[in-house]
Amino acid sequence: MPRVSKIVVGIGAAAVCGVIALTVMCGYVKGLPVFELFTKGAAEGMHTAIKLLPTLLGLIVGISMLRASGFLELFSALLRPVTEVLNIPTELMPLILLRPLSGKADENALSRGAPALQHREV
């Protein structure tokens, strides 16, 4: 890792630690029960994560099934005449189809399915 990158990473880590320390100190100065509030917030965050888990799991399974079934490639091939008229590379169709479902899934499809486009400048 270049020296400048190490410095930037160090500054970022120090900033995160500083923000956490400042938050704890401000809460302590105000007389708030900092640890109790922290544990309450952590419990609420865990509850939220558990509520979101079925949705995330469904998205992951659904997108994996679309990729494994070959539907994305078939649909891209069917839309080829339209994409050629619009001057859209056919390799981008999986990206365009998955974007409404998941922002990261389309990046994954791009990195796996169209290596020639990874370094393409638009």
MDTraj code that builds the backbone (N, CA, C; nanometers):
import mdtraj as md
import numpy as np

residues = "MET PRO ARG VAL SER LYS ILE VAL VAL GLY ILE GLY ALA ALA ALA VAL CYS GLY VAL ILE ALA LEU THR VAL MET CYS GLY TYR VAL LYS GLY LEU PRO VAL PHE GLU LEU PHE THR LYS GLY ALA ALA GLU GLY MET HIS THR ALA ILE LYS LEU LEU PRO THR LEU LEU GLY LEU ILE VAL GLY ILE SER MET LEU ARG ALA SER GLY PHE LEU GLU LEU PHE SER ALA LEU LEU ARG PRO VAL THR GLU VAL LEU ASN ILE PRO THR GLU LEU MET PRO LEU ILE LEU LEU ARG PRO LEU SER GLY LYS ALA ASP GLU ASN ALA LEU SER ARG GLY ALA PRO ALA LEU GLN HIS ARG GLU VAL".split()
xyz = np.array([
    [0.0850, -0.1167, 0.0000],
    [0.0000, 0.0000, 0.0000],
    [0.0898, 0.1234, 0.0000],
    [0.0641, 0.2182, -0.0879],
    [0.1454, 0.3392, -0.0911],
    [0.1375, 0.4158, 0.0414],
    [0.2394, 0.4940, 0.0660],
    [0.2497, 0.5666, 0.1930],
    [0.1330, 0.6630, 0.2132],
    [0.0912, 0.7318, 0.1076],
    [-0.0195, 0.8269, 0.1187],
    [-0.1474, 0.7542, 0.1586],
    [-0.1716, 0.6360, 0.1025],
    [-0.2911, 0.5588, 0.1368],
    [-0.2900, 0.5201, 0.2839],
    [-0.1737, 0.4814, 0.3357],
    [-0.1643, 0.4465, 0.4772],
    [-0.1958, 0.5667, 0.5652],
    [-0.1518, 0.6828, 0.5232],
    [-0.1787, 0.8043, 0.5998],
    [-0.3283, 0.8347, 0.5991],
    [-0.3910, 0.8236, 0.4837],
    [-0.5349, 0.8506, 0.4725],
    [-0.6147, 0.7508, 0.5565],
    [-0.5759, 0.6242, 0.5537],
    [-0.6444, 0.5229, 0.6343],
    [-0.6274, 0.5545, 0.7825],
    [-0.5093, 0.5952, 0.8215],
    [-0.4850, 0.6318, 0.9616],
    [-0.5677, 0.7512, 1.0055],
    [-0.5769, 0.8517, 0.9183],
    [-0.6582, 0.9701, 0.9504],
    [-0.8057, 0.9311, 0.9633],
    [-0.8528, 0.8449, 0.8738],
    [-0.9918, 0.7994, 0.8805],
    [-1.0211, 0.7231, 1.0087],
    [-0.9307, 0.6340, 1.0476],
    [-0.9494, 0.5575, 1.1712],
    [-0.9487, 0.6496, 1.2920],
    [-0.8578, 0.7477, 1.2931],
    [-0.8522, 0.8429, 1.4044],
    [-0.9794, 0.9279, 1.4092],
    [-1.0323, 0.9646, 1.2947],
    [-1.1546, 1.0451, 1.2908],
    [-1.2732, 0.9675, 1.3481],
    [-1.2840, 0.8402, 1.3134],
    [-1.3933, 0.7580, 1.3660],
    [-1.3808, 0.7462, 1.5181],
    [-1.2616, 0.7178, 1.5653],
    [-1.2400, 0.7084, 1.7104],
    [-1.2703, 0.8417, 1.7782],
    [-1.2312, 0.9508, 1.7156],
    [-1.2565, 1.0831, 1.7717],
    [-1.4047, 1.1140, 1.7817],
    [-1.4798, 1.0799, 1.6797],
    [-1.6241, 1.1054, 1.6808],
    [-1.6918, 1.0228, 1.7904],
    [-1.6517, 0.8971, 1.8041],
    [-1.7095, 0.8118, 1.9091],
    [-1.6761, 0.8683, 2.0468],
    [-1.5499, 0.9059, 2.0688],
    [-1.5091, 0.9612, 2.1980],
    [-1.5829, 1.0921, 2.2268],
    [-1.5966, 1.1772, 2.1274],
    [-1.6664, 1.3044, 2.1455],
    [-1.8136, 1.2816, 2.1808],
    [-1.8766, 1.1855, 2.1168],
    [-2.0162, 1.1533, 2.1454],
    [-2.0321, 1.1044, 2.2890],
    [-1.9437, 1.0147, 2.3302],
    [-1.9504, 0.9627, 2.4674],
    [-1.9266, 1.0748, 2.5681],
    [-1.8283, 1.1601, 2.5429],
    [-1.7992, 1.2699, 2.6357],
    [-1.9158, 1.3685, 2.6445],
    [-1.9761, 1.4023, 2.5317],
    [-2.0904, 1.4948, 2.5333],
    [-2.2065, 1.4357, 2.6128],
    [-2.2334, 1.3081, 2.5945],
    [-2.3397, 1.2425, 2.6699],
    [-2.3091, 1.2401, 2.8183],
    [-2.1836, 1.2154, 2.8523],
    [-2.1425, 1.2118, 2.9930],
    [-2.1553, 1.3506, 3.0566],
    [-2.1137, 1.4534, 2.9846],
    [-2.1216, 1.5906, 3.0360],
    [-2.2680, 1.6312, 3.0572],
    [-2.3570, 1.5877, 2.9705],
    [-2.4994, 1.6204, 2.9839],
    [-2.5675, 1.5378, 3.0928],
    [-2.4967, 1.4388, 3.1453],
    [-2.5534, 1.3557, 3.2512],
    [-2.6416, 1.2433, 3.1998],
    [-2.6253, 1.2069, 3.0745],
    [-2.7059, 1.0993, 3.0163],
    [-2.6466, 0.9631, 3.0525],
    [-2.7307, 0.8624, 3.0659],
    [-2.6793, 0.7261, 3.0885],
    [-2.6271, 0.6690, 2.9563],
    [-2.5031, 0.6994, 2.9235],
    [-2.4460, 0.6699, 2.7916],
    [-2.4509, 0.5209, 2.7601],
    [-2.4079, 0.4370, 2.8536],
    [-2.4034, 0.2931, 2.8262],
    [-2.5435, 0.2360, 2.8085],
    [-2.6385, 0.2781, 2.8902],
    [-2.7767, 0.2298, 2.8779],
    [-2.8360, 0.2717, 2.7428],
    [-2.8114, 0.3942, 2.7019],
    [-2.8610, 0.4403, 2.5724],
    [-2.7950, 0.3647, 2.4579],
    [-2.6665, 0.3357, 2.4745],
    [-2.5950, 0.2584, 2.3722],
    [-2.6555, 0.1193, 2.3581],
    [-2.6772, 0.0500, 2.4707],
    [-2.7318, -0.0855, 2.4629],
    [-2.8755, -0.0853, 2.4096],
    [-2.9528, 0.0174, 2.4457],
    [-3.0899, 0.0276, 2.3933],
    [-3.0869, 0.0472, 2.2415],
    [-2.9989, 0.1352, 2.1940],
    [-2.9860, 0.1579, 2.0504],
    [-2.9368, 0.0347, 1.9766],
    [-2.8429, -0.0382, 2.0387],
    [-2.7928, -0.1616, 1.9761],
    [-2.9037, -0.2650, 1.9665],
    [-2.9874, -0.2747, 2.0696],
    [-3.0988, -0.3701, 2.0666],
    [-3.1984, -0.3331, 1.9573],
    [-3.2281, -0.2044, 1.9422],
    [-3.3195, -0.1613, 1.8362],
    [-3.2596, -0.1884, 1.6981],
    [-3.1294, -0.1663, 1.6850],
    [-3.0627, -0.1948, 1.5575],
    [-3.0667, -0.3427, 1.5231],
    [-3.0489, -0.4274, 1.6226],
    [-3.0545, -0.5716, 1.5998],
    [-3.1953, -0.6137, 1.5591],
    [-3.2960, -0.5539, 1.6225],
    [-3.4353, -0.5836, 1.5874],
    [-3.4631, -0.5439, 1.4419],
    [-3.4141, -0.4289, 1.4016],
    [-3.4317, -0.3826, 1.2636],
    [-3.3631, -0.4773, 1.1660],
    [-3.2415, -0.5198, 1.2001],
    [-3.1681, -0.6120, 1.1126],
    [-3.2423, -0.7443, 1.0972],
    [-3.2992, -0.7931, 1.2051],
    [-3.3737, -0.9192, 1.1993],
    [-3.5005, -0.9028, 1.1151],
    [-3.5662, -0.7865, 1.1239],
    [-3.6845, -0.7623, 1.0420],
    [-3.6500, -0.7573, 0.8933],
    [-3.5314, -0.7065, 0.8591],
    [-3.4924, -0.6942, 0.7186],
    [-3.4375, -0.8238, 0.6597],
    [-3.3986, -0.9177, 0.7431],
    [-3.3338, -1.0392, 0.6962],
    [-3.4154, -1.1175, 0.5933],
    [-3.5452, -1.1428, 0.6139],
    [-3.6211, -1.2176, 0.5112],
    [-3.6238, -1.1467, 0.3755],
    [-3.6344, -1.0149, 0.3766],
    [-3.6361, -0.9401, 0.2507],
    [-3.5027, -0.9526, 0.1793],
    [-3.3946, -0.9363, 0.2523],
    [-3.2617, -0.9478, 0.1914],
    [-3.2368, -1.0885, 0.1395],
    [-3.2764, -1.1874, 0.2161],
    [-3.2592, -1.3254, 0.1729],
    [-3.3394, -1.3531, 0.0460],
    [-3.4631, -1.3016, 0.0412],
    [-3.5446, -1.3188, -0.0798],
    [-3.4818, -1.2537, -0.2017],
    [-3.4270, -1.1326, -0.1846],
    [-3.3597, -1.0653, -0.2964],
    [-3.2389, -1.1447, -0.3449],
    [-3.1590, -1.1933, -0.2513],
    [-3.0392, -1.2690, -0.2887],
    [-3.0775, -1.3963, -0.3638],
    [-3.1759, -1.4689, -0.3120],
    [-3.2184, -1.5934, -0.3776],
    [-3.2789, -1.5640, -0.5149],
    [-3.3632, -1.4624, -0.5221],
    [-3.4263, -1.4296, -0.6503],
    [-3.3264, -1.3889, -0.7570],
    [-3.2327, -1.3057, -0.7213],
    [-3.1319, -1.2614, -0.8186],
    [-3.0416, -1.3769, -0.8583],
    [-3.0072, -1.4623, -0.7618],
    [-2.9255, -1.5805, -0.7947],
    [-2.9996, -1.6731, -0.8898],
    [-3.1298, -1.6888, -0.8691],
    [-3.2080, -1.7739, -0.9589],
    [-3.2147, -1.7144, -1.0995],
    [-3.2302, -1.5826, -1.1090],
    [-3.2313, -1.5193, -1.2412],
    [-3.0998, -1.5420, -1.3143],
    [-2.9889, -1.5287, -1.2421],
    [-2.8581, -1.5485, -1.3044],
    [-2.8362, -1.6938, -1.3440],
    [-2.8696, -1.7862, -1.2523],
    [-2.8453, -1.9286, -1.2780],
    [-2.9348, -1.9842, -1.3871],
    [-3.0560, -1.9326, -1.3993],
    [-3.1492, -1.9853, -1.4990],
    [-3.1145, -1.9416, -1.6407],
    [-3.0342, -1.8377, -1.6539],
    [-3.0018, -1.7869, -1.7863],
    [-3.1033, -1.6864, -1.8379],
    [-3.2000, -1.6477, -1.7526],
    [-3.3038, -1.5542, -1.7943],
    [-3.2454, -1.4202, -1.8360],
    [-3.1481, -1.3715, -1.7623],
    [-3.0911, -1.2408, -1.7950],
    [-3.0260, -1.2410, -1.9328],
    [-2.9548, -1.3479, -1.9643],
    [-2.8911, -1.3575, -2.0953],
    [-2.9953, -1.3705, -2.2065],
    [-3.1010, -1.4509, -2.1804],
    [-3.2079, -1.4677, -2.2788],
    [-3.2806, -1.3359, -2.3039],
    [-3.3138, -1.2665, -2.1971],
    [-3.3838, -1.1396, -2.2095],
    [-3.2969, -1.0359, -2.2801],
    [-3.1667, -1.0389, -2.2501],
    [-3.0741, -0.9475, -2.3178],
    [-3.0696, -0.9761, -2.4672],
    [-3.0694, -1.1041, -2.5015],
    [-3.0669, -1.1412, -2.6434],
    [-3.1957, -1.0991, -2.7140],
    [-3.3088, -1.1104, -2.6446],
    [-3.4361, -1.0703, -2.7041],
    [-3.4429, -0.9191, -2.7262],
    [-3.3798, -0.8449, -2.6390],
    [-3.3818, -0.6990, -2.6510],
    [-3.2682, -0.6435, -2.7369],
    [-3.1865, -0.7303, -2.7932],
    [-3.0719, -0.6854, -2.8721],
    [-3.1095, -0.5877, -2.9836],
    [-3.2161, -0.6121, -3.0623],
    [-3.2498, -0.5144, -3.1677],
    [-3.2798, -0.3749, -3.1109],
    [-3.3481, -0.3709, -2.9994],
    [-3.3816, -0.2423, -2.9383],
    [-3.2553, -0.1752, -2.8845],
    [-3.1698, -0.2531, -2.8191],
    [-3.0485, -0.1938, -2.7614],
    [-2.9525, -0.1452, -2.8692],
    [-2.9518, -0.2134, -2.9817],
    [-2.8657, -0.1679, -3.0907],
    [-2.9146, -0.0360, -3.1491],
    [-3.0467, -0.0210, -3.1613],
    [-3.1035, 0.1041, -3.2120],
    [-3.0725, 0.2185, -3.1157],
    [-3.0810, 0.1906, -2.9863],
    [-3.0560, 0.2923, -2.8844],
    [-2.9072, 0.3084, -2.8513],
    [-2.8239, 0.2278, -2.9170],
    [-2.6793, 0.2319, -2.8970],
    [-2.6404, 0.1986, -2.7520],
    [-2.7091, 0.0992, -2.6951],
    [-2.6788, 0.0493, -2.5609],
    [-2.6098, -0.0850, -2.5769],
    [-2.4913, -0.1040, -2.5189],
    [-2.4253, -0.2349, -2.5285],
    [-2.5126, -0.3450, -2.4664],
    [-2.5275, -0.4545, -2.5363],
    [-2.6113, -0.5651, -2.4894],
    [-2.5615, -0.6193, -2.3557],
    [-2.4320, -0.6108, -2.3316],
    [-2.3742, -0.6625, -2.2076],
    [-2.4241, -0.5862, -2.0851],
    [-2.4769, -0.4662, -2.1058],
    [-2.5265, -0.3860, -1.9934],
    [-2.6701, -0.4205, -1.9546],
    [-2.7394, -0.5020, -2.0316],
    [-2.8784, -0.5323, -2.0015],
    [-2.8971, -0.5990, -1.8656],
    [-2.8137, -0.6963, -1.8241],
    [-2.8310, -0.7488, -1.6874],
    [-2.8191, -0.6387, -1.5821],
    [-2.7290, -0.5466, -1.6042],
    [-2.7126, -0.4339, -1.5127],
    [-2.8392, -0.3486, -1.5082],
    [-2.8955, -0.3204, -1.6240],
    [-3.0155, -0.2375, -1.6330],
    [-3.1356, -0.3088, -1.5709],
    [-3.1448, -0.4400, -1.5889],
    [-3.2571, -0.5154, -1.5345],
    [-3.2491, -0.5322, -1.3832],
    [-3.1288, -0.5474, -1.3289],
    [-3.1139, -0.5716, -1.1859],
    [-3.1094, -0.4447, -1.1030],
    [-3.0824, -0.3314, -1.1620],
    [-3.0662, -0.2065, -1.0864],
    [-3.1882, -0.1727, -1.0002],
    [-3.3102, -0.1874, -1.0495],
    [-3.4247, -0.1555, -0.9625],
    [-3.4366, -0.2487, -0.8420],
    [-3.3861, -0.3703, -0.8529],
    [-3.3968, -0.4660, -0.7429],
    [-3.2899, -0.4467, -0.6375],
    [-3.1676, -0.4268, -0.6822],
    [-3.0576, -0.4175, -0.5864],
    [-2.9412, -0.3444, -0.6500],
    [-2.8934, -0.2425, -0.5833],
    [-2.7815, -0.1654, -0.6355],
    [-2.6528, -0.2447, -0.6435],
    [-2.6289, -0.3365, -0.5503],
    [-2.5062, -0.4147, -0.5494],
    [-2.5129, -0.5345, -0.6432],
    [-2.6305, -0.5874, -0.6649],
    [-2.6420, -0.7037, -0.7514],
    [-2.6048, -0.6692, -0.8946],
    [-2.6398, -0.5488, -0.9385],
    [-2.6052, -0.5122, -1.0751],
    [-2.4551, -0.4928, -1.0895],
    [-2.3888, -0.4435, -0.9861],
    [-2.2430, -0.4321, -0.9913],
    [-2.1796, -0.5700, -0.9962],
    [-2.2383, -0.6654, -0.9213],
    [-2.1889, -0.8020, -0.9228],
    [-2.2091, -0.8642, -1.0603],
    [-2.3241, -0.8414, -1.1200],
    [-2.3504, -0.8938, -1.2544],
    [-2.2526, -0.8350, -1.3542],
    [-2.2221, -0.7077, -1.3395],
    [-2.1280, -0.6434, -1.4299],
    [-1.9887, -0.7023, -1.4136],
    [-1.9467, -0.7234, -1.2906],
    [-1.8113, -0.7736, -1.2683],
    [-1.7973, -0.9186, -1.3122],
    [-1.9049, -0.9966, -1.3045],
    [-1.8980, -1.1378, -1.3450],
    [-1.9286, -1.1582, -1.4921],
    [-2.0284, -1.0831, -1.5414],
    [-2.0810, -1.1144, -1.6731],
    [-2.0198, -1.0391, -1.7884],
    [-1.9595, -0.9255, -1.7637],
    [-1.9082, -0.8449, -1.8744],
    [-1.7720, -0.7870, -1.8390],
    [-1.6692, -0.8706, -1.8376],
    [-1.5376, -0.8215, -1.7973],
    [-1.4831, -0.7135, -1.8889],
    [-1.5261, -0.7102, -2.0127],
    [-1.4760, -0.6086, -2.1042],
    [-1.5260, -0.4696, -2.0669],
    [-1.6380, -0.4646, -1.9930],
    [-1.6964, -0.3361, -1.9563],
    [-1.6470, -0.2834, -1.8226],
    [-1.5688, -0.3620, -1.7491],
    [-1.5264, -0.3205, -1.6168],
    [-1.4449, -0.1925, -1.6210],
    [-1.3643, -0.1756, -1.7216],
    [-1.2777, -0.0584, -1.7296],
    [-1.3195, 0.0364, -1.8403],
    [-1.4418, 0.0216, -1.8853],
    [-1.4910, 0.1047, -1.9947],
    [-1.5289, 0.2419, -1.9425],
    [-1.4894, 0.3429, -2.0120],
    [-1.5257, 0.4788, -1.9748],
    [-1.6489, 0.5191, -2.0533],
    [-1.7455, 0.5779, -1.9831],
    [-1.8703, 0.6178, -2.0478],
    [-1.8676, 0.7635, -2.0764],
])
top = md.Topology()
chain = top.add_chain()
for i, resn in enumerate(residues, 1):
    res = top.add_residue(resn, chain, resSeq=i)
    for name in ("N", "CA", "C"):
        top.add_atom(name, md.element.get_by_symbol(name[0]), res)
traj = md.Trajectory(xyz[None], top)
